[in-house]
Amino acid sequence: MAHAAHGATVRLHDYNLWLVPGLLRTSRPDPRTGLFHHTPFPPAEVFATLPVARELLASLACLDRAGFHTAAFAEQFRQALAGRPRLPRIAVHPLGTTSP
């Protein structure tokens, strides 16, 4: 964060950085944060079984944007965060090939 300009956008990738949005928001509230999930996001009931689920969800709720490869993964993320006062903007960006 020492190198990010005021109002910068910080882009994160994948589940190993789920705690970073909360840490960033705590240290500096001005940067916008986005996280793209390259792996499937688990269903809310599965996610809730993690011993650190509450801490992870609190951090993920600090995101400004969250991206997923499929609508199903985006919906599972939305359901996991249901009831939070603030939700990130959620988008789907499929990855793959198309035929001509």
N, C-alpha and C positions, 0 to 999 in steps of 0.2 A: 504493500500500500504506500510505502514511502516513495515509490516511483510513479504512481498513478496520478495523472493530472486531476484537478478538481472536476467532478462530474464525469469522469472517465467511465468507459464500459469495460467490465472485467468478464471475460468469457472462460468458462470452466467446462471440462469435458469428463463425464462419466461418474460412476458411483463412488469411486475412491475419494472424491472431493465433496461429498454431501455435507460435511461439516463446515466447509469454507464459507458459504454464503452467510451463515450466522456469525462467524468470526469477523468477516469483512464488515458486516452491518454494525457490529459492536465497536469496531475500531474506527470506522469512518462511515457515516450514513450517506455521503454524497455519491459515491460511484454506483452505477447501475450494474447489476449482476445477472448474468445469464448462464444457464447450464444445459448442455445437450447430453442426453442419455443415449449412449451407443449400445446399451444392453437393455433387455426387457425390464420394465418396472413391474414389480410383483403386485398381485392383487392386494387391496387394503388389508384384508383379514390375514394374509400371510405376512405382510410388512409389520403389522401390529404385534406379531409374535417375537420380533427382535427385541432383545433386552434393552437396546438403546433407541428404540423406535421414537419415543417422545422427543429425545434430543435431536435426532435426525430430522423429524418433521418440523420442529421449531426452526431449525436451520434452513430447510428447504422452503419454508414459508417466507423467508427473507429474500428469496429470489425475485427479480423483476420479470424474468422470462425463463421458461423451461421448454425444451424441445425434445421431441421423440420421433422415432421412425414410423410408428403406427398409431392410429387413432385409439386402438385398444390400450396401448401402453400409456398414452396421454390420459385416457379416462381413468385408468387404475391410479395414476398419480393424483388426478383431481379427487378421486374418492378417498385416497389416503389423507389428503389435506382438508377434506370436508369439515366444515364447522370452524375453520380458522378465520379470524377477522380479515385477513389479507391473503389473497391468492396471487401467485404470479400469472402473468399472461402465458398461456399454454398453446403451443403450436405443434403441428405435425409436419415433418419434413422427410418423406420417404426416401430411402436410398435403394437404388437398384438400376436396372437397365431397362430400356424400352426397345421394342422392335420397330423397325421403320414402317 
